[in-house]
């Protein structure tokens, strides 16, 4: 009996994950049957990984468009793969499979990655009850509209969450160079570089040059890997990403979508207002981080930086809020420790899920349009605002409790 208890205490998170696998598979099967994955984001990633196996190239307009036609896709929003070329290597294993099998596999893997991040984050808080509450957090993740949208569209948000969590893991293990390398992986989705930049401010304040070096080394590595595939890949990518921003401006949960609305469509006014708001928010983050640089733990900084980081880019979708799993877990579990009750954490998760589901409903109800209204994915920004207020209040607000050993900043 003693051995069984020790096993359960040490491996409870693995047992929870195994128990969830059938549910994750059912969700993936249901999505495969009901989602037009030939004409959504997943096809973009699959085709980028599929083309090289047949001698094609993701940055060849001819190969890209012909690849759509050959597989029956009619939605062709881009003339080449609209992401950094090295990401095609990540998607290459999926490209070996037929697209229906690849979609199911990735849907399951994405849910497993999210669950693993939540379960690992839960190990930061002691007590048997946390093993029960983490099930509630996992359920909240399943019901979260932003995460569900990412699963339906087959995006790689879960992959970037895993990289960010891996960076946090290496920081807590005092391996800053590897942490920096993992953070550099977020460059494969350039809007997420705002998260890297905000964490980078803290690293500079702490003079953690090894972590900064890891970020630079990782970025240089991706640049060289891409150049081995196409010497001009950066130039081609910048052209594709500029077109992407122009096509989707005003339909996303971004600050500039709202400044465009306030400025009645005047883009000069919208960009000026957006720039000022970004400078103010970044300045506040920098000041608070500098002021408390000696007492902030990696988990606290990653949480505060991530939630602001997803609000700052001019181009981002609500499924990228999957990265908010880190600050959501921080708020949920630490609220229990601070308040000694489950009430506030439960209410936080419920309100967040309700807001995300409302955002998801409006996303599907409103087609893309240039109309000056709150439309498409813009409603989801309130999820990030809620998490920002809760996270910053706990990270930068008055602290009434002595931090645990694993919460204290590295020496």
Secondary structure per residue as TSV (DSSP state, phi and psi in degrees):
chain	resnum	aa	ss	phi	psi
A	1	X	-	360.0	-39.0
A	2	X	H	-63.0	-41.0
A	3	X	H	-65.2	-38.8
A	4	X	H	-63.6	-42.0
A	5	X	H	-63.9	-41.5
A	6	X	H	-65.0	-38.3
A	7	X	H	-64.7	-45.7
A	8	X	H	-65.0	-37.6
A	9	X	H	-67.2	-35.5
A	10	X	H	-86.4	-27.2
A	11	X	H	-124.6	21.7
A	12	X	H	-59.4	-35.7
A	13	X	H	-65.9	-34.4
A	14	X	H	-68.5	-39.4
A	15	X	H	-64.5	-39.9
A	16	X	H	-62.6	-43.2
A	17	X	H	-63.0	-44.7
A	18	X	H	-61.3	-39.6
A	19	X	H	-65.2	-28.6
A	20	X	H	-83.6	-17.2
A	21	X	H	-55.7	-44.9
A	22	X	H	-59.7	-39.1
A	23	X	H	-65.7	-42.7
A	24	X	H	-62.7	-38.2
A	25	X	H	-66.5	-41.0
A	26	X	H	-63.5	-40.3
A	27	X	H	-62.0	-43.1
A	28	X	H	-64.6	-42.0
A	29	X	H	-64.2	-42.6
A	30	X	H	-63.0	-41.4
A	31	X	H	-64.7	-41.2
A	32	X	H	-61.8	-34.0
A	33	X	H	-80.2	-23.3
A	34	X	H	-116.2	-6.5
A	35	X	S	-110.2	137.3
A	36	X	-	-83.3	76.6
A	37	X	G	-72.5	-10.5
A	38	X	G	-71.9	-20.6
A	39	X	G	-127.1	41.8
A	40	X	S	-140.8	-168.3
A	41	X	H	-61.7	-31.7
A	42	X	H	-61.3	-38.7
A	43	X	H	-59.3	-35.5
A	44	X	H	-59.1	-47.2
A	45	X	H	-69.5	-42.3
A	46	X	H	-62.6	-44.9
A	47	X	H	-64.6	-37.9
A	48	X	H	-61.6	-35.3
A	49	X	H	-83.1	-22.3
A	50	X	H	-83.3	-39.3
A	51	X	H	-56.8	-47.2
A	52	X	G	-59.8	-29.2
A	53	X	G	-65.6	-23.4
A	54	X	G	-107.0	14.3
A	55	X	T	88.4	3.4
A	56	X	-	-87.0	179.4
A	57	X	-	-139.4	130.5
A	58	X	T	-63.1	-21.5
A	59	X	T	-101.5	14.6
A	60	X	-	-98.3	118.8
A	61	X	H	-58.8	-40.5
A	62	X	H	-63.6	-49.0
A	63	X	H	-63.7	-38.2
A	64	X	H	-66.5	-48.7
A	65	X	H	-69.0	-43.3
A	66	X	H	-63.0	-34.3
A	67	X	H	-62.7	-37.6
A	68	X	H	-62.8	-49.4
A	69	X	H	-63.3	-40.8
A	70	X	H	-64.5	-27.4
A	71	X	T	-104.4	7.1
A	72	X	T	83.2	14.7
A	73	X	-	-85.0	133.2
A	74	X	-	-106.7	-17.2
A	75	X	-	-90.0	109.9
A	76	X	-	-126.1	80.0
A	77	X	-	-77.7	-16.4
A	78	X	-	-133.1	152.6
A	79	X	S	-90.2	-16.0
A	80	X	S	-142.0	175.7
A	81	X	-	-61.0	118.8
A	82	X	-	-86.8	23.1
A	83	X	S	-126.0	163.8
A	84	X	-	-53.0	137.0
A	85	X	T	-56.6	-37.5
A	86	X	T	-59.1	-22.2
A	87	X	H	-64.4	-25.0
A	88	X	H	-63.4	-28.3
A	89	X	H	-69.4	-34.3
A	90	X	H	-67.0	-38.1
A	91	X	H	-84.8	-6.2
A	92	X	H	-57.0	-42.1
A	93	X	H	-59.6	-37.2
A	94	X	H	-67.1	-32.9
A	95	X	H	-65.6	-16.5
A	96	X	T	-74.2	-21.5
A	97	X	S	-95.9	155.0
A	98	X	-	-57.4	149.6
A	99	X	H	-63.1	-33.5
A	100	X	H	-66.6	-41.3
A	101	X	H	-69.3	-38.5
A	102	X	H	-64.2	-39.1
A	103	X	H	-63.7	-45.7
A	104	X	H	-63.2	-45.9
A	105	X	H	-59.5	-47.2
A	106	X	H	-67.6	-37.0
A	107	X	H	-60.2	-41.0
A	108	X	H	-69.2	-46.7
A	109	X	H	-61.4	-39.1
A	110	X	H	-61.6	-43.3
A	111	X	H	-67.0	-37.0
A	112	X	H	-65.5	-42.3
A	113	X	H	-61.6	-43.7
A	114	X	H	-63.2	-44.7
A	115	X	H	-63.1	-41.3
A	116	X	H	-61.9	-41.2
A	117	X	H	-63.3	-43.8
A	118	X	H	-64.0	-45.3
A	119	X	H	-65.1	-39.4
A	120	X	H	-67.7	-42.4
A	121	X	H	-61.3	-34.8
A	122	X	H	-65.4	-22.9
A	123	X	T	-70.2	-10.1
A	124	X	T	-72.1	-16.9
A	125	X	S	-115.5	134.3
A	126	X	-	-86.5	162.6
A	127	X	S	112.2	139.0
A	128	X	T	-63.9	-30.7
A	129	X	H	-66.2	-24.5
A	130	X	H	-65.4	-27.0
A	131	X	H	-70.0	-26.1
A	132	X	H	-82.8	-41.5
A	133	X	H	-68.2	-29.3
A	134	X	H	-63.3	-28.2
A	135	X	H	-64.7	-38.0
A	136	X	H	-65.9	-39.0
A	137	X	H	-65.1	-40.8
A	138	X	H	-63.3	-39.3
A	139	X	H	-64.9	-40.0
A	140	X	H	-62.8	-35.3
A	141	X	H	-66.9	-39.6
A	142	X	H	-63.7	-37.2
A	143	X	H	-86.7	-8.3
A	144	X	-	-66.5	123.5
A	145	X	H	-64.5	-34.1
A	146	X	H	-67.5	-43.8
A	147	X	H	-66.1	-41.6
A	148	X	H	-63.2	-38.6
A	149	X	H	-61.8	-40.1
A	150	X	H	-63.0	-37.3
A	151	X	H	-68.7	-41.7
A	152	X	H	-65.1	-42.1
A	153	X	H	-86.1	-5.6
A	154	X	T	68.4	29.7
A	155	X	-	-75.0	172.1
A	156	X	S	-102.5	28.0
A	157	X	H	-59.9	-37.9
A	158	X	H	-64.0	-34.1
A	159	X	H	-63.2	-42.6
A	160	X	H	-72.8	-32.9
A	161	X	H	-60.7	-42.4
A	162	X	H	-62.9	-40.1
A	163	X	H	-63.8	-42.9
A	164	X	H	-66.0	-40.9
A	165	X	H	-66.8	-37.6
A	166	X	H	-63.3	-40.1
A	167	X	H	-61.9	-41.7
A	168	X	H	-63.0	-40.5
A	169	X	H	-59.9	-46.7
A	170	X	H	-67.0	-35.2
A	171	X	H	-63.3	-43.4
A	172	X	H	-70.4	-25.5
A	173	X	T	-87.8	6.6
A	174	X	T	58.1	45.3
A	175	X	-	-122.6	70.6
A	176	X	H	-63.8	-32.5
A	177	X	H	-64.3	-44.0
A	178	X	H	-65.8	-35.3
A	179	X	H	-61.2	-43.6
A	180	X	H	-62.6	-40.2
A	181	X	H	-60.6	-42.9
A	182	X	H	-65.7	-40.5
A	183	X	H	-61.5	-36.5
A	184	X	H	-61.0	-25.7
A	185	X	G	-61.7	-23.5
A	186	X	G	-67.9	-14.9
A	187	X	G	-65.8	-16.5
A	188	X	G	-69.4	-14.3
A	189	X	S	-126.4	92.0
A	190	X	G	-51.2	-35.5
A	191	X	G	-57.1	-25.6
A	192	X	G	-78.6	-2.7
A	193	X	H	-64.9	-19.1
A	194	X	H	-62.8	-36.2
A	195	X	H	-64.2	-44.6
A	196	X	H	-62.4	-42.1
A	197	X	H	-63.7	-41.7
A	198	X	H	-67.7	-42.6
A	199	X	H	-64.9	-36.1
A	200	X	H	-60.7	-33.8
A	201	X	H	-59.7	-45.7
A	202	X	H	-62.0	-41.0
A	203	X	H	-62.5	-39.8
A	204	X	H	-66.2	-42.4
A	205	X	H	-61.5	-34.6
A	206	X	T	-86.7	-3.8
A	207	X	T	55.7	42.5
A	208	X	-	-89.5	78.7
A	209	X	H	-70.3	-26.8
A	210	X	H	-67.0	-40.3
A	211	X	H	-66.2	-43.0
A	212	X	H	-61.6	-41.3
A	213	X	H	-62.5	-36.6
A	214	X	H	-64.2	-39.7
A	215	X	H	-62.9	-46.6
A	216	X	H	-64.9	-41.3
A	217	X	H	-65.5	-41.4
A	218	X	H	-64.3	-42.0
A	219	X	H	-63.0	-42.0
A	220	X	H	-65.0	-38.3
A	221	X	H	-61.4	-44.3
A	222	X	H	-64.2	-38.4
A	223	X	H	-60.4	-45.7
A	224	X	H	-69.7	-38.9
A	225	X	H	-60.5	-42.4
A	226	X	H	-64.8	-38.3
A	227	X	H	-68.4	-26.9
A	228	X	H	-67.6	-25.8
A	229	X	H	-88.8	-37.9
A	230	X	-	-159.6	115.0
A	231	X	T	-61.8	-25.3
A	232	X	T	-104.8	23.9
A	233	X	H	-65.6	-34.0
A	234	X	H	-64.5	-45.2
A	235	X	H	-61.3	-43.0
A	236	X	H	-67.4	-39.2
A	237	X	H	-65.3	-42.7
A	238	X	H	-61.2	-37.3
A	239	X	H	-65.8	-41.0
A	240	X	H	-69.2	-40.6
A	241	X	H	-70.1	-32.8
A	242	X	H	-64.4	-41.6
A	243	X	H	-64.6	-36.1
A	244	X	H	-64.5	-43.4
A	245	X	H	-63.5	-42.7
A	246	X	H	-64.1	-34.0
A	247	X	H	-72.2	-34.2
A	248	X	H	-109.2	3.3
A	249	X	T	-60.0	126.2
A	250	X	T	96.3	2.1
A	251	X	S	-115.5	3.4
A	252	X	S	-117.4	164.7
A	253	X	S	-81.5	64.0
A	254	X	S	-122.4	159.5
A	255	X	H	-61.5	-40.3
A	256	X	H	-68.2	-26.7
A	257	X	H	-62.9	-37.1
A	258	X	H	-80.6	-35.4
A	259	X	H	-68.2	-33.6
A	260	X	H	-61.3	-38.8
A	261	X	H	-67.8	-46.9
A	262	X	H	-64.0	-35.6
A	263	X	T	-86.2	10.6
A	264	X	T	56.3	38.3
A	265	X	T	87.2	-4.2
A	266	X	-	-74.5	107.3
A	267	X	H	-68.9	-33.0
A	268	X	H	-61.5	-46.8
A	269	X	H	-62.4	-42.2
A	270	X	H	-63.4	-43.8
A	271	X	H	-71.6	-35.2
A	272	X	H	-65.6	-46.8
A	273	X	H	-62.9	-41.8
A	274	X	H	-60.9	-45.8
A	275	X	H	-61.8	-40.7
A	276	X	H	-65.7	-42.3
A	277	X	H	-63.6	-42.6
A	278	X	H	-61.8	-43.6
A	279	X	H	-63.3	-41.3
A	280	X	H	-65.5	-48.8
A	281	X	H	-63.9	-42.1
A	282	X	H	-65.3	-39.3
A	283	X	H	-64.1	-41.0
A	284	X	H	-63.2	-44.5
A	285	X	H	-60.8	-45.8
A	286	X	H	-61.8	-43.6
A	287	X	H	-64.7	-46.3
A	288	X	H	-65.4	-38.3
A	289	X	H	-68.7	-41.3
A	290	X	H	-63.5	-43.3
A	291	X	H	-61.7	-36.1
A	292	X	T	-114.3	22.4
A	293	X	T	-58.9	-28.9
A	294	X	T	-79.4	-17.0
A	295	X	T	-115.6	-6.3
A	296	X	-	-81.9	129.9
A	297	X	-	-85.1	162.9
A	298	X	H	-55.2	-41.8
A	299	X	H	-61.4	-41.4
A	300	X	H	-65.5	-43.7
A	301	X	H	-67.6	-45.3
A	302	X	H	-60.0	-39.3
A	303	X	H	-65.6	-50.1
A	304	X	H	-66.0	-38.5
A	305	X	H	-72.7	-38.2
A	306	X	H	-65.2	-45.0
A	307	X	H	-69.2	-36.0
A	308	X	H	-72.2	-37.3
A	309	X	H	-61.1	-31.3
A	310	X	H	-82.8	-11.1
A	311	X	H	-90.8	-23.7
A	312	X	H	-80.0	-34.5
A	313	X	-	-63.5	151.2
A	314	X	S	-77.4	-13.6
A	315	X	S	-136.7	114.9
A	316	X	-	-167.8	151.8
A	317	X	-	-113.0	162.7
A	318	X	G	-66.4	-23.0
A	319	X	G	-67.8	-19.2
A	320	X	G	-70.2	-12.9
A	321	X	G	-67.6	-3.0
A	322	X	G	-54.7	-30.7
A	323	X	G	-63.4	-19.6
A	324	X	G	-70.1	-3.8
A	325	X	H	-53.5	-37.1
A	326	X	H	-65.7	-55.7
A	327	X	H	-66.2	-30.4
A	328	X	H	-63.2	-44.6
A	329	X	H	-65.6	-40.6
A	330	X	H	-59.1	-49.0
A	331	X	H	-64.0	-47.0
A	332	X	H	-62.0	-49.8
A	333	X	H	-77.4	-37.2
A	334	X	H	-75.9	-25.9
A	335	X	H	-61.8	-38.5
A	336	X	H	-63.6	-43.4
A	337	X	H	-64.9	-41.7
A	338	X	H	-76.1	-41.0
A	339	X	H	-94.0	-13.8
A	340	X	S	57.4	37.7
A	341	X	S	-156.0	154.6
A	342	X	S	-90.6	-6.0
A	343	X	H	-60.5	-51.1
A	344	X	H	-67.5	-40.0
A	345	X	H	-64.8	-41.9
A	346	X	H	-63.6	-44.6
A	347	X	H	-63.1	-41.0
A	348	X	H	-58.9	-47.8
A	349	X	H	-66.5	-39.9
A	350	X	H	-65.2	-46.6
A	351	X	H	-62.1	-42.4
A	352	X	H	-61.4	-44.6
A	353	X	H	-65.5	-39.7
A	354	X	H	-61.8	-46.3
A	355	X	H	-61.2	-41.1
A	356	X	H	-68.6	-35.7
A	357	X	H	-70.1	-39.9
A	358	X	H	-60.0	-44.1
A	359	X	H	-61.2	-39.6
A	360	X	H	-64.8	-42.5
A	361	X	H	-61.1	-46.7
A	362	X	H	-66.3	-31.4
A	363	X	H	-59.6	-45.9
A	364	X	H	-78.7	-26.1
A	365	X	H	-76.4	-27.5
A	366	X	S	-110.4	110.9
A	367	X	-	-69.6	161.8
A	368	X	-	-61.8	137.7
A	369	X	-	-157.0	157.8
A	370	X	-	-92.8	5.3
A	371	X	-	-62.7	146.7
A	372	X	S	-87.2	70.7
A	373	X	S	-139.4	164.6
A	374	X	S	-76.2	109.2
A	375	X	-	-140.9	177.0
A	376	X	T	47.4	-114.1
A	377	X	T	-97.5	3.7
A	378	X	G	-64.2	-29.4
A	379	X	G	-62.2	-28.3
A	380	X	G	-70.3	-12.2
A	381	X	H	-60.1	-24.2
A	382	X	H	-71.4	-20.6
A	383	X	H	-64.6	-48.3
A	384	X	H	-64.5	-37.4
A	385	X	H	-63.1	-43.6
A	386	X	H	-59.6	-48.0
A	387	X	H	-66.3	-36.3
A	388	X	H	-61.7	-48.6
A	389	X	H	-61.4	-45.9
A	390	X	H	-65.7	-44.3
A	391	X	H	-68.6	-49.5
A	392	X	H	-64.9	-34.9
A	393	X	H	-61.5	-36.1
A	394	X	H	-84.5	-34.5
A	395	X	H	-77.9	-46.3
A	396	X	H	-103.1	-8.6
A	397	X	S	-77.2	178.8
A	398	X	-	-58.7	137.1
A	399	X	-	-107.5	120.5
A	400	X	-	-101.4	-4.1
A	401	X	S	-124.0	146.1
A	402	X	-	-74.9	127.4
A	403	X	-	-64.6	148.4
A	404	X	-	-68.0	166.9
A	405	X	G	-58.4	-41.3
A	406	X	G	-79.6	-1.9
A	407	X	G	-101.3	-13.2
A	408	X	S	-74.2	149.1
A	409	X	-	-67.0	153.2
A	410	X	-	-66.5	149.2
A	411	X	-	-70.3	360.0
